[in-house]
């Protein structure tokens, strides 16, 4: 059974702060190539990550989108 990134995030956010820091550090260290235009040293990085996460809060999953489209087609 595959676990979705949202499920992993929800579980990770329930961890104590120290464990979240360790987990975040390990995940960042696992990225071999730096993301273009982003640096861990960039003072705006945290704001950008928060902005991107907030934009995901308003999104819907693919399965929910397809269900909505099927419902629209049936009308």
C-alpha positions in Angstrom: 0.0 0.0 0.0 1.4 3.4 -1.0 1.3 6.3 1.4 0.5 9.7 -0.1 2.7 12.8 0.6 -0.2 14.4 2.4 -0.5 11.4 4.7 3.2 11.6 5.4 3.1 15.3 6.0 0.1 14.9 8.4 2.0 12.3 10.4 5.3 14.3 10.3 3.5 17.5 11.6 2.2 15.5 14.6 5.8 14.8 15.7 7.5 16.8 18.4 9.4 19.8 17.1 12.9 18.3 17.6 11.9 15.3 15.6 10.4 17.4 12.8 13.7 19.4 12.5 15.7 16.1 12.3 13.3 14.7 9.7 13.3 17.9 7.6 17.1 18.0 7.7 17.3 14.4 6.6 14.9 15.0 3.7 16.7 18.2 2.6 20.0 16.3 2.8 18.5 13.5 0.5 18.1 16.0 -2.4 21.2 15.5 -4.4 20.8 18.5 -6.8 19.9 21.9 -5.5 16.6 23.2 -6.8 17.1 25.9 -9.5 16.5 29.3 -8.0 16.3 28.1 -4.4 19.0 27.9 -1.8 18.8 26.8 1.8 20.7 29.9 2.6 18.1 32.2 0.9 16.3 34.2 3.7 13.1 34.1 1.6 13.1 30.3 1.3 10.9 29.7 4.4 8.3 32.3 3.2 8.2 30.6 -0.3 7.8 27.2 1.2 4.9 28.4 3.4 3.3 30.1 0.4 3.5 26.9 -1.6 2.1 24.8 1.2 -0.8 27.3 1.7 -1.6 27.1 -2.0 -1.9 23.3 -1.7 -4.4 23.6 1.1 -7.0 24.9 -1.4 -6.3 22.1 -3.9 -8.2 18.9 -4.5 -6.8 15.4 -5.0 -6.9 13.9 -8.5 -9.5 11.3 -7.5 -11.7 14.1 -6.1 -11.3 16.1 -9.3 -12.2 13.1 -11.5 -15.2 12.4 -9.3 -16.4 16.0 -9.7 -15.8 15.8 -13.5 -17.8 12.6 -13.7 -20.6 14.2 -11.7 -20.6 17.2 -14.1 -20.7 14.9 -17.2 -23.7 13.0 -15.8 -25.8 16.2 -15.5 
